[in-house]
């Protein structure tokens, strides 16, 4: 009865507290709710997302399972689908991420016990077959997001420009630096250049310099890159921040071009 009532009210994802509010209406005592949820999860009617948070499973008649992005929105708040997952959403890559990347300002360590982390040497948090990778940022760096509809759920995703800027800052979470450059080239005519530059400035000088390098390579008019050229830095930064400290130096953008084909052995 509890599952049927939750489904009828559209509670595909719900908390223990929400279940307690419904319990008296379906003949359950509030004290028995936690035990009932445990049994329902073991029987396959519910999926435990984390402590105190559940989702209706696909076994419930007439209920479509919650999308993995919808689950991400419930796991942490605030949350935004980001990095490689956002690249795929914006059609900036043909590759399919093997996990869901989520940007948040929340520390997840207090509710992700070691036993519930992804197995097999993976970092991240596993729910069913999906691994969620949380990327924590400072509150002032939680920007460049928009709300979109994914099926029946309204979720938050980083916009195209923020997604690409994140690729310059953390290419290891976006399929690698070569994939990020490819994404810039493919989206060149769809990008808001002023927004890109604004976002880069909000992160750091190294990201701004990488942006200038990439935009120049994608044949952006040099006159539009003046603000990026004027950014002051104290030394060379790696073009690929996840790559080795090797390769030729580019004095125009103060980056070390440590990319495949340019890296010296």
C-alpha positions in Angstrom: 0.0 0.0 0.0 2.8 2.4 0.8 4.5 1.9 -2.6 1.2 2.3 -4.4 0.4 5.5 -2.6 3.9 6.9 -3.3 3.5 6.1 -7.0 0.0 7.6 -7.1 1.4 10.9 -5.7 4.3 10.9 -8.2 7.0 10.4 -5.5 9.5 8.5 -7.6 12.2 9.7 -5.3 11.4 10.3 -1.6 12.8 10.6 1.9 12.1 8.5 4.9 10.4 11.6 6.3 8.0 11.8 3.3 7.2 8.1 3.8 6.4 8.8 7.5 3.9 11.5 6.5 2.1 9.1 4.3 2.3 6.0 6.6 -0.9 6.7 8.7 -3.0 7.1 5.6 -2.0 3.5 4.5 -2.3 1.9 7.9 1.3 1.9 8.9 2.6 3.2 12.2 5.3 5.9 11.9 7.7 3.7 14.0 7.4 0.8 11.5 8.3 2.9 8.4 12.0 2.4 8.5 11.7 -1.3 8.8 9.0 -1.4 6.0 11.3 0.6 3.7 14.1 -1.9 4.4 11.9 -4.9 3.5 10.6 -3.1 0.3 14.1 -2.4 -0.8 15.2 -6.0 -0.3 12.1 -7.2 -2.2 13.1 -5.0 -5.2 10.2 -2.5 -5.0 12.5 0.3 -3.8 16.1 1.4 -4.6 18.1 2.8 -1.7 19.9 5.8 -3.0 21.6 6.8 0.3 20.7 6.9 4.0 17.1 8.2 4.3 16.6 8.5 0.5 14.8 6.0 -1.8 13.5 5.7 -5.3 10.6 3.6 -6.7 12.1 0.7 -8.8 11.0 -0.2 -12.3 9.2 -3.2 -10.8 6.4 -0.8 -9.6 3.5 -1.0 -12.2 2.9 2.2 -14.1 6.1 3.9 -12.8 8.9 4.9 -15.1 12.3 4.6 -13.3 14.0 7.8 -12.3 16.6 9.1 -14.8 20.2 9.0 -13.5 20.3 12.8 -13.7 17.1 13.0 -11.6 18.8 10.8 -9.0 21.9 13.0 -9.0 19.7 16.0 -8.2 18.3 14.2 -5.2 21.6 12.9 -3.9 23.1 16.3 -3.2 22.0 19.9 -3.2 22.9 22.1 -4.9 23.8 19.9 -7.9 24.4 20.3 -11.6 25.2 17.7 -14.2 28.7 18.7 -15.3 32.0 17.9 -17.0 31.9 14.8 -19.3 28.2 14.2 -18.6 27.3 17.8 -19.6 29.5 17.5 -22.7 27.5 14.5 -23.8 24.2 16.3 -23.0 25.2 19.3 -25.1 26.4 17.0 -27.9 30.0 18.2 -27.6 31.3 14.6 -27.7 30.3 11.4 -29.3 31.7 9.4 -26.4 29.4 8.1 -23.7 30.6 8.7 -20.2 30.8 5.6 -18.0 29.7 7.6 -15.0 27.6 10.7 -14.1 29.6 13.8 -13.2 27.9 16.1 -10.7 29.1 19.5 -9.6 28.2 20.5 -6.1 29.2 22.6 -3.1 28.3 19.9 -0.7 30.7 17.6 1.1 29.5 14.0 0.4 31.9 12.2 2.7 29.5 12.1 5.7 26.9 10.0 3.8 29.1 8.0 1.5 30.5 5.2 3.7 33.4 3.2 2.3 31.2 0.1 1.9 28.9 2.0 -0.4 31.5 3.5 -2.7 32.0 2.1 -6.2 33.7 -1.2 -6.2 36.5 -2.5 -8.5 38.9 0.3 -7.6 36.6 3.0 -8.9 36.1 6.3 -7.1 32.6 7.6 -6.9 29.3 6.5 -5.5 27.4 3.6 -7.0 23.6 3.3 -7.2 22.6 0.2 -9.1 24.7 0.1 -12.3 25.4 3.9 -12.2 28.5 5.5 -10.7 28.2 9.1 -9.6 31.3 11.2 -9.5 30.9 14.3 -7.3 33.1 17.3 -8.0 33.0 19.8 -5.1 33.5 23.4 -5.8 33.5 26.6 -3.7 30.0 28.3 -3.6 31.3 31.2 -5.7 32.3 28.8 -8.4 28.9 27.2 -8.6 27.8 29.2 -11.7 27.0 28.8 -15.4 24.0 26.4 -14.9 20.6 26.1 -16.4 17.5 24.0 -15.8 16.3 21.5 -18.5 13.8 18.8 -18.8 15.0 15.2 -19.0 11.9 13.0 -19.5 9.6 13.8 -16.6 12.3 15.5 -14.5 13.6 19.0 -14.3 17.3 18.9 -13.7 20.2 21.4 -13.6 23.1 21.1 -16.0 26.1 23.4 -16.7 25.6 25.4 -19.8 27.7 24.9 -22.9 30.2 27.5 -22.1 30.7 26.5 -18.5 31.1 22.9 -19.6 33.9 23.7 -21.9 35.6 25.9 -19.4 35.5 23.0 -16.9 37.1 20.9 -19.6 40.1 23.3 -19.7 40.4 23.2 -15.9 39.8 19.5 -15.4 40.2 17.6 -18.7 40.6 14.3 -16.9 36.9 14.6 -16.0 35.9 15.4 -19.6 37.5 12.6 -21.7 40.9 14.2 -21.9 42.3 17.4 -23.2 42.2 16.2 -26.9 38.5 15.6 -26.5 38.0 19.1 -25.0 39.8 20.7 -28.0 37.7 18.7 -30.3 34.6 19.9 -28.5 35.7 23.5 -28.8 36.2 23.1 -32.6 32.8 21.4 -33.1 30.9 24.0 -31.1 32.8 27.1 -32.3 29.9 28.7 -34.1 27.5 28.0 -31.2 29.5 29.6 -28.4 29.0 32.8 -26.6 32.6 34.2 -26.6 31.9 36.9 -24.0 30.4 34.3 -21.7 33.4 32.0 -22.2 35.8 34.7 -21.3 33.8 35.8 -18.3 33.7 32.2 -17.0 37.4 31.7 -17.4 38.1 34.9 -15.4 35.9 33.5 -12.6 38.1 30.4 -12.3 41.8 31.4 -12.6 44.4 32.9 -14.8 45.8 29.6 -16.0 42.3 28.6 -17.4 42.1 32.0 -19.1 45.4 31.5 -20.9 44.4 28.0 -22.0 41.2 29.4 -23.3 43.1 32.0 -25.3 45.3 29.2 -26.8 42.3 27.1 -27.8 40.3 29.9 -29.3 43.3 31.0 -31.3 43.6 27.4 -32.6 40.0 27.4 -33.6 40.5 30.6 -35.7 38.8 33.1 -33.4 39.7 36.7 -34.4 42.8 37.7 -32.5 41.2 41.1 -31.7 38.6 39.3 -29.6 41.2 37.7 -27.5 42.8 40.9 -26.2 41.3 40.5 -22.7 42.8 37.0 -22.4 46.2 38.2 -23.6 46.3 40.9 -20.9 45.8 38.4 -18.1 48.9 38.6 -15.9 50.6 35.3 -14.8 53.8 34.7 -12.9 55.0 31.7 -15.0 54.1 29.0 -17.5 51.1 26.8 -16.9 50.7 23.3 -18.4 48.3 23.5 -21.3 46.9 20.1 -20.3 46.8 20.4 -16.5 46.5 16.6 -16.2 49.5 16.0 -18.5 53.3 15.8 -17.9 55.5 18.8 -17.3 57.1 18.5 -20.7 56.8 20.1 -24.2 57.5 23.4 -25.9 56.7 26.7 -24.3 54.2 29.2 -26.0 55.2 32.7 -24.9 52.1 34.3 -26.4 49.8 32.4 -24.0 52.3 31.4 -21.3 51.5 27.8 -21.6 53.6 24.7 -22.0 52.2 22.7 -24.9 52.4 19.3 -23.3 50.1 17.5 -25.8 50.6 14.3 -27.6 52.8 14.9 -30.7 54.4 17.9 -29.0 55.7 16.3 -25.9 59.4 15.6 -26.1 60.5 12.2 -24.7 
